[in-house]
């Protein structure tokens, strides 16, 4: 049986483990009464209100970029330091909240693409006709 740490149990409760890690923790919990007691103790501590700086930081997601920045990240319009930080936050930290936001933003981008093309074509068509009239009057 793998050794499951207190940090892993906290991450399990925060739903911030990968699918594979979650499965390992759940199997260990099924097999070990001692581990289940440890998990219950952590849950009771949380219920009483854990107020450490780390707990508040995780609970408030202070290192998570706002949704607007995630959208700008997808468009790659941020300065390089911020772009690198968000990439680290998503790919290395694998923050489940930010990954969900990015997935949602990507779906919205793909959904809007045909509408955007139609709108651009409509603007081009109307501008083309207007410019042709303007050109004819200047001759």
C-alpha positions as CSV (number, residue, x, y, z in Angstrom):
1,X,0.0,0.0,0.0
2,X,1.4,3.5,-0.9
3,X,2.1,6.0,1.8
4,X,-0.5,8.7,1.7
5,X,0.6,12.0,3.3
6,X,-1.6,14.6,5.0
7,X,-0.9,16.9,2.1
8,X,-2.3,14.4,-0.3
9,X,-5.4,13.9,1.8
10,X,-5.9,17.7,1.8
11,X,-5.4,17.8,-1.9
12,X,-7.9,14.9,-2.2
13,X,-10.5,16.9,-0.3
14,X,-9.8,20.0,-2.4
15,X,-10.3,17.8,-5.5
16,X,-6.9,18.9,-6.8
17,X,-5.3,15.6,-7.5
18,X,-5.1,14.0,-10.9
19,X,-7.5,11.1,-11.8
20,X,-4.7,8.6,-11.2
21,X,-3.7,10.1,-7.8
22,X,-7.3,10.3,-6.7
23,X,-7.8,6.6,-7.5
24,X,-4.6,5.7,-5.5
25,X,-5.9,7.7,-2.5
26,X,-9.4,6.2,-2.7
27,X,-8.0,2.7,-2.8
28,X,-5.7,3.4,0.2
29,X,-8.7,4.8,2.1
30,X,-10.7,1.6,1.4
31,X,-7.9,-0.5,2.6
32,X,-6.9,1.4,5.8
33,X,-9.0,2.3,8.8
34,X,-6.1,4.4,10.1
35,X,-6.1,6.5,6.9
36,X,-9.9,6.9,7.1
37,X,-9.5,8.2,10.7
38,X,-6.9,10.6,9.5
39,X,-9.2,11.9,6.7
40,X,-12.0,12.4,9.2
41,X,-9.7,14.3,11.5
42,X,-8.7,16.7,8.6
43,X,-12.4,17.1,7.7
44,X,-13.2,18.0,11.4
45,X,-10.3,20.5,11.4
46,X,-11.7,22.1,8.3
47,X,-15.2,22.2,9.8
48,X,-13.8,24.1,12.9
49,X,-12.3,26.6,10.5
50,X,-8.7,26.2,9.5
51,X,-7.2,29.7,9.4
52,X,-3.6,29.2,8.4
53,X,-2.2,31.4,5.6
54,X,-1.9,28.4,3.3
55,X,-5.5,27.3,3.9
56,X,-6.8,30.8,3.2
57,X,-4.7,31.1,0.1
58,X,-6.0,27.8,-1.2
59,X,-9.6,28.4,-0.2
60,X,-9.7,31.9,-1.8
61,X,-7.6,30.7,-4.8
62,X,-5.4,33.8,-4.5
63,X,-2.9,32.5,-7.0
64,X,-5.6,31.9,-9.7
65,X,-5.7,34.5,-12.5
66,X,-9.1,36.0,-13.2
67,X,-11.2,34.7,-16.1
68,X,-10.4,37.8,-18.2
69,X,-6.7,37.0,-17.9
70,X,-7.3,33.4,-18.9
71,X,-9.1,34.6,-22.0
72,X,-6.2,36.9,-22.8
73,X,-3.8,33.9,-22.2
74,X,-5.7,31.9,-24.8
75,X,-5.4,34.8,-27.3
76,X,-1.7,35.1,-26.3
77,X,-1.9,38.8,-25.8
78,X,-0.4,39.0,-22.3
79,X,3.1,40.2,-21.5
80,X,5.5,37.2,-21.6
81,X,5.9,37.0,-17.7
82,X,2.2,36.8,-17.1
83,X,1.7,34.4,-20.1
84,X,4.5,32.2,-18.6
85,X,2.9,32.3,-15.1
86,X,-0.5,31.3,-16.3
87,X,1.0,28.5,-18.4
88,X,2.8,27.2,-15.3
89,X,-0.4,27.5,-13.2
90,X,-2.3,25.5,-15.8
91,X,0.2,22.9,-16.9
92,X,2.4,22.4,-13.8
93,X,0.1,23.2,-11.0
94,X,-2.9,21.9,-13.0
95,X,-5.3,24.0,-11.0
96,X,-8.7,22.3,-11.6
97,X,-10.7,25.6,-11.3
98,X,-8.6,27.4,-13.9
99,X,-8.4,24.4,-16.2
100,X,-12.3,24.3,-16.1
101,X,-12.4,28.0,-16.9
102,X,-10.0,27.6,-19.8
103,X,-12.0,24.6,-21.2
104,X,-15.1,26.7,-21.0
105,X,-13.5,29.7,-22.7
106,X,-12.1,27.5,-25.5
107,X,-15.6,26.0,-26.1
108,X,-17.0,29.6,-26.3
109,X,-14.3,30.5,-28.8
110,X,-15.1,27.5,-31.0
111,X,-18.9,28.2,-30.7
112,X,-18.5,31.8,-31.8
113,X,-16.2,31.1,-34.7
114,X,-19.0,30.6,-37.4
115,X,-20.9,33.6,-36.2
116,X,-17.7,35.7,-36.3
117,X,-17.0,34.7,-39.9
118,X,-20.6,35.6,-40.9
119,X,-20.4,39.0,-39.2
120,X,-17.0,39.8,-40.8
121,X,-18.3,38.8,-44.2
122,X,-21.4,41.0,-43.7
123,X,-19.2,44.0,-42.7
124,X,-16.9,43.4,-45.7
125,X,-19.8,43.1,-48.1
126,X,-21.4,46.4,-46.9
127,X,-18.0,48.2,-46.8
128,X,-17.0,47.0,-50.2
129,X,-20.2,48.4,-51.7
130,X,-19.8,51.7,-49.9
131,X,-16.1,52.0,-51.0
132,X,-17.0,51.2,-54.6
133,X,-19.6,54.1,-54.6
134,X,-17.1,56.5,-53.0
135,X,-14.4,55.5,-55.5
136,X,-16.8,56.2,-58.4
137,X,-17.7,59.7,-57.2
138,X,-14.1,60.8,-56.9
139,X,-13.3,60.1,-60.6
